[in-house]
Amino acid sequence: MVVSMRSLKYAMLGACLVAGLGVAAAAGAEDEANCCYPGSVIYYDEAGAVVGVRMYGCGDPGWGVVTPRSRAVNGCIM
C-alpha cells in the first residue's frame, strides 16, 4: 500500500481539526462566558438611550435589560 503525500496531509489536517474541536468543546463545557476574547453588548431602547449592557469574559455580568436593538463591541466597556 502506497500512501501519497496528499493523503498524509489530509490525515494530519483532519487530526488537527479533531483536536481543535476537542479543546474548544472542553473549554465551552468548563465556562462558556469566560472562554473567549472579552466583548460587550450594549442594548438600546426605541429612543436610542442605553438601557443595558452585557459583558462576556470581563468578570462582570453587566446591568439593565436586554432589547432587540443592540451593538457588540470588542473589550470590556466598564
C-alpha positions as CSV (number, residue, x, y, z in Angstrom):
1,M,0.0,0.0,0.0
2,V,1.4,3.3,-1.1
3,V,0.5,6.4,0.9
4,S,0.7,9.6,-1.1
5,M,1.8,12.9,0.4
6,R,-1.6,14.4,-0.3
7,S,-3.3,11.6,1.7
8,L,-0.9,12.2,4.6
9,K,-1.6,16.0,4.6
10,Y,-5.3,15.4,4.7
11,A,-5.0,12.9,7.5
12,M,-2.9,15.4,9.5
13,L,-5.4,18.2,8.8
14,G,-8.2,16.0,10.0
15,A,-6.3,15.1,13.2
16,C,-5.7,18.8,13.9
17,L,-9.3,19.7,13.3
18,V,-10.5,17.0,15.6
19,A,-8.0,18.0,18.3
20,G,-9.0,21.7,18.0
21,L,-12.7,20.8,18.3
22,G,-12.0,18.8,21.3
23,V,-10.2,21.6,23.0
24,A,-13.0,24.1,22.1
25,A,-15.6,21.7,23.5
26,A,-13.7,21.2,26.7
27,A,-13.4,25.0,27.1
28,G,-17.1,25.5,26.4
29,A,-18.1,22.9,28.9
30,E,-16.0,24.4,31.6
31,D,-17.2,28.0,31.4
32,E,-18.8,29.4,28.3
33,A,-18.9,33.0,29.3
34,N,-15.2,33.3,30.0
35,C,-13.8,31.3,27.2
36,C,-13.1,33.9,24.6
37,Y,-11.7,37.3,23.9
38,P,-13.6,39.8,26.1
39,G,-16.6,41.6,24.5
40,S,-19.6,43.7,25.4
41,V,-23.1,44.1,24.0
42,I,-24.8,47.5,24.5
43,Y,-28.6,47.5,24.4
44,Y,-30.7,50.5,23.4
45,D,-34.4,51.4,23.7
46,E,-36.6,52.9,20.9
47,A,-35.3,56.4,21.5
48,G,-31.6,55.3,21.3
49,A,-30.9,55.5,25.1
50,V,-28.7,52.9,26.7
51,V,-30.8,50.6,28.8
52,G,-28.5,47.6,29.4
53,V,-25.0,46.2,29.0
54,R,-23.8,42.6,29.0
55,M,-20.1,41.8,29.2
56,Y,-18.5,38.5,28.3
57,G,-15.1,37.4,29.6
58,C,-14.8,40.6,31.7
59,G,-15.7,39.2,35.2
60,D,-18.8,41.4,35.4
61,P,-22.2,40.3,34.0
62,G,-23.4,43.8,33.2
63,W,-26.7,45.6,34.1
64,G,-30.1,46.6,32.7
65,V,-32.4,45.0,30.3
66,V,-31.9,43.1,27.0
67,T,-33.6,44.5,23.9
68,P,-33.5,43.6,20.2
69,R,-31.6,46.9,19.5
70,S,-28.0,46.2,20.3
71,R,-24.4,46.8,19.3
72,A,-21.5,44.5,20.0
73,V,-18.0,45.9,20.7
74,N,-14.6,44.4,21.5
75,G,-13.3,44.5,25.0
76,C,-14.8,45.4,28.4
77,I,-16.5,48.8,28.4
78,M,-16.7,49.1,32.2
